[in-house]
């Protein structure tokens, strides 16, 4: 695939994109999204000032692995391998959704490699009745009605006003693209991780300068999860934005500016 590099890591061949110049900035995608779908619009803006590394962890994009049950440590090691292979260390890391948990794990494992940590729409634990219901519904729909899941992701992923502005043709095209582009087996594996996720202990060990961002219009991971995550990380800054869960896709300029402003701050 054009513009994609690969690195071996623990039985996986990890695909990643590298662009721009300057200090390293690693962008970690969310469940089922992939680095291109979740981060392309932000990467274009941020590559003017940073060397952007966008890995696809197991289950997404062009990354291929041995099919083992996913753990947050396994995905964190894949992201680290991509950053090292891209010669982007030490680096800033931004994690979105499940990627926020992966980024927390990286910060707990390798604090000396990190310059800063930014977490968007994240959650520290899925020990929550609503999250459990959502993730189990996703798994049921993968098996029974993938078109319905694509529609549900649009309904809960974007802010209502944003989705209303798309129009029927755009929505139909988004559903078609989701059906064609999704690695359904990989998504199922990532949802299994979502269902068992808990990085609370790792978050309590983070010493890296951190910004946590909650999305006020988020119906996938409501912002009280982001607030909880910020409380677990000593000294973390917190802010909320008017956006749905898929903020890096819905509001790429706003998200890019928030990231850039935080990265430019001194410790």
Secondary structure, 3 states (H helix, E strand, C coil): CCCEEEEEECCEEEEEEEEECCEEEEEECCCCCHHHHHHHHHHHHHCCCEEEEEEECCCCCCCECCCCCCCHHHHHHHHHHHHHHCCCCCEEEEEECHHHHHHHHHHHHCHHHEEEEEEECCCCECCCHHHHHHHHHHHHHHHHCHHHHHHHHHHHHCCHHHHHCCCHHHHHHHHHHHHHHCCHHHHHHHHHHHHHCECHHHHHCCCCCEEEEEECCCCCCCCHHHHHHHHHCCCCEEEEECCCCCHHHHCHHHHHHHHHHHHHCCC
